[in-house]
Amino acid sequence: MATSEPLLRLEGIGKVYRVGGEEVRALYDVDLSIGGNEYLAIMGPSGSGKSTLMNLIGCLDTPTSGRYFLRGQAVEALDEDQLARIRNQEIGFVFQTFNLLARATARDNVELPLVYAGVARAERRARVDAALADVGLSARARHRPTELSGGQRQRVAIARALVTRPGLILADEPTGNLDSVTGEEILALFRGIHAGGATVILVTHEEDVARHAHRILRLRDGKIESDERIRPVTGGGAGAIS
């Protein structure tokens, strides 16, 4: 159940890019509130603004107009160090292309955010072990990405997102490079993450993936076309986190 106080709130958010001397408007006056422990899917055709919206929510980009409040704090008032801390400790990112260091082991990839956060070595080890166990990869901790399947690589990426214990998980097409069976296993992980209390926001172009969320936001031409709460697809699936 979402809390009454929103985790994040966007008010009149607009985003304009300059491309070759011309202005390209990606978002128009978007108003959006997302509560704690929500599970939201963002959908829309190519060019609808869904990736731009995800980047703004994740503090990877800044709006041209409007205001963004995260846990009641105005994001535009934060300096680069504060934004970097939020990205490292309060938000977990999962990408379609995994974004793993090719020469590093699964353990080392998962540990990296904790190194940046200055967490002590003993605590880092314990938290990495726990995160890898949560995604069912304890036995693959010393394997490099080239020694793992696509699904296992995505599990490493999810463990990396979880290891800082963030309240917000952002996933951009997390099943896009996976077969349907492996994709279902990854979605089971997200169900478990949500059940554990985190807010999960995923971008997807696949209706069946979006139906695993509790709310679907549809964008078109940089505007919110619809915002509906749904009864999510339910089921078990390998790897669900308890």
C-alpha positions in Angstrom: 0.0 0.0 0.0 1.4 3.4 -1.0 1.9 5.9 1.8 -0.1 9.2 1.8 3.1 11.3 1.6 4.5 11.1 -1.9 8.1 9.8 -2.3 8.5 12.1 -5.3 6.5 14.9 -6.9 6.9 16.6 -10.3 5.1 19.9 -10.9 4.9 21.4 -14.4 8.0 19.6 -15.5 9.2 20.5 -19.0 12.4 19.5 -20.8 13.8 21.0 -24.0 17.0 19.8 -25.8 18.9 21.8 -28.3 19.8 19.7 -31.3 21.7 21.4 -34.2 20.6 24.8 -33.2 17.0 23.8 -32.9 14.9 23.2 -29.8 13.3 19.8 -29.3 10.8 19.6 -26.5 10.8 16.2 -24.8 8.3 16.9 -22.0 5.4 19.3 -21.6 4.2 20.4 -18.1 4.2 17.0 -16.5 2.6 16.7 -13.1 3.2 13.4 -11.3 3.2 12.1 -7.7 4.5 8.7 -6.8 4.2 7.4 -3.3 6.4 5.1 -1.2 6.2 1.4 -2.1 4.5 2.0 -5.4 5.1 -0.2 -8.5 4.8 2.0 -11.6 5.4 1.2 -15.3 6.0 4.0 -17.7 5.0 3.2 -21.3 4.9 5.1 -24.6 6.1 4.9 -28.2 9.6 6.0 -29.3 10.0 9.7 -28.7 7.2 9.9 -26.2 9.5 11.2 -23.5 9.6 8.1 -21.2 13.4 7.8 -21.1 13.7 11.6 -20.4 11.2 11.3 -17.6 13.1 8.4 -16.1 16.4 10.3 -16.3 14.8 13.3 -14.5 13.4 11.1 -11.8 16.8 9.5 -11.3 18.6 12.9 -11.1 20.6 12.0 -14.2 19.3 15.1 -15.9 17.6 18.4 -14.9 14.3 19.8 -16.1 14.2 23.0 -18.2 11.1 24.2 -16.3 9.0 23.1 -13.4 10.0 21.6 -10.0 10.9 18.2 -8.8 10.7 17.2 -5.1 12.3 14.0 -3.8 11.3 13.1 -0.2 10.0 16.6 0.1 13.3 18.2 -1.0 13.6 20.5 -4.0 16.1 18.7 -6.3 17.0 22.0 -8.1 18.4 23.3 -4.8 20.9 20.4 -4.5 24.5 20.7 -5.6 26.4 18.1 -7.6 27.8 16.4 -4.6 24.3 16.0 -3.1 22.9 14.8 -6.3 25.7 12.2 -6.7 25.0 11.0 -3.1 21.3 10.6 -4.0 22.1 8.6 -7.2 24.6 6.4 -5.3 22.7 5.7 -2.1 19.0 6.5 -2.5 18.3 5.3 -6.1 19.1 1.9 -7.6 19.4 1.8 -11.4 18.9 -1.3 -13.6 19.6 -0.9 -17.3 18.7 -3.0 -20.4 22.4 -3.4 -21.3 23.4 -4.3 -17.7 26.3 -1.7 -17.6 28.7 -4.1 -15.9 32.4 -3.8 -15.8 33.6 -6.6 -18.2 36.9 -7.4 -16.3 35.4 -7.3 -12.8 33.7 -10.2 -11.1 30.1 -10.2 -10.1 31.1 -9.5 -6.5 33.3 -6.5 -7.6 30.5 -5.1 -9.8 28.0 -5.3 -6.9 30.5 -3.8 -4.5 31.3 -0.7 -6.5 28.5 1.6 -5.2 29.6 0.8 -1.6 33.2 1.7 -2.5 32.0 5.1 -3.8 29.9 5.6 -0.7 32.9 4.9 1.6 31.4 1.9 3.3 33.9 -0.1 5.4 35.4 -3.2 3.9 33.8 -5.7 6.3 30.3 -4.2 5.9 30.8 -4.1 2.1 31.5 -7.8 2.0 28.5 -8.7 4.1 26.1 -6.5 2.1 27.5 -7.8 -1.3 27.0 -11.4 -0.1 23.5 -10.6 1.0 22.6 -8.9 -2.3 24.0 -11.7 -4.4 22.1 -14.3 -2.3 18.9 -12.3 -2.8 19.1 -12.7 -6.5 20.2 -16.3 -6.4 23.8 -15.7 -7.5 26.0 -16.6 -4.5 27.6 -19.4 -6.5 28.5 -17.0 -9.3 30.1 -14.3 -7.2 33.6 -14.8 -8.7 32.5 -15.0 -12.3 33.0 -12.2 -14.8 30.1 -11.0 -17.0 31.4 -12.9 -20.0 31.0 -16.1 -18.0 27.4 -15.4 -17.1 24.1 -15.7 -19.1 22.1 -12.6 -19.9 19.7 -13.4 -17.1 22.6 -13.8 -14.6 24.1 -10.5 -15.8 20.8 -8.8 -15.2 20.6 -10.4 -11.7 24.1 -8.9 -11.0 22.8 -5.5 -12.1 19.8 -5.9 -9.8 22.1 -6.9 -6.9 24.2 -3.8 -7.6 21.0 -1.7 -7.5 19.9 -3.3 -4.2 23.2 -3.2 -2.3 22.9 0.4 -1.1 19.4 -0.4 0.2 17.7 2.4 -1.8 14.0 3.2 -1.4 13.6 3.8 -5.2 14.5 1.3 -8.0 14.5 2.6 -11.6 14.6 0.0 -14.3 14.9 0.9 -18.0 13.7 -2.0 -20.2 15.1 -4.5 -17.7 13.8 -7.6 -19.7 14.5 -6.1 -23.2 17.6 -8.3 -23.9 16.2 -11.5 -22.3 14.1 -14.4 -23.5 10.6 -14.7 -22.1 11.4 -17.3 -19.4 14.4 -15.4 -18.1 12.3 -12.2 -18.3 9.7 -13.7 -16.1 12.3 -14.6 -13.5 13.6 -11.0 -13.5 10.1 -9.7 -13.1 9.7 -12.0 -10.1 12.7 -10.3 -8.6 11.0 -6.9 -9.0 7.9 -8.2 -7.4 10.0 -9.3 -4.4 11.8 -5.9 -4.3 8.4 -4.1 -4.2 7.1 -6.5 -1.6 10.1 -5.7 0.5 9.0 -2.0 0.7 10.8 -0.3 -2.2 9.2 1.9 -4.9 9.8 0.3 -8.3 9.5 2.3 -11.5 10.2 0.6 -14.8 10.2 1.8 -18.4 9.0 -0.7 -20.9 7.4 -0.9 -24.3 5.9 -4.3 -23.6 2.3 -4.4 -22.4 2.8 -7.8 -20.7 5.7 -6.5 -18.7 3.9 -3.3 -17.7 1.0 -5.5 -16.4 3.2 -6.7 -13.6 3.1 -3.2 -12.1 0.3 -1.8 -10.0 0.0 1.4 -12.0 0.7 2.3 -15.7 1.6 5.8 -16.9 1.3 6.2 -20.6 3.2 9.1 -22.4 2.6 10.4 -25.9 4.4 13.4 -27.4 5.9 14.4 -24.1 2.6 14.5 -22.2 0.8 12.1 -19.9 -1.9 10.4 -22.0 -3.2 8.2 -19.2 -2.5 7.2 -15.6 -4.3 4.1 -14.4 -4.1 1.8 -11.4 -4.5 -1.9 -12.4 -4.7 -5.3 -10.8 -1.2 -6.6 -11.5 -0.3 -10.0 -13.0 0.5 -12.3 -10.1 2.6 -15.4 -9.9 5.6 -17.0 -8.4 8.6 -17.4 -10.6 12.2 -18.3 -9.8 14.2 -16.0 -7.7 11.5 -14.0 -5.9 12.9 -12.2 -2.9 11.1 -12.9 0.4 
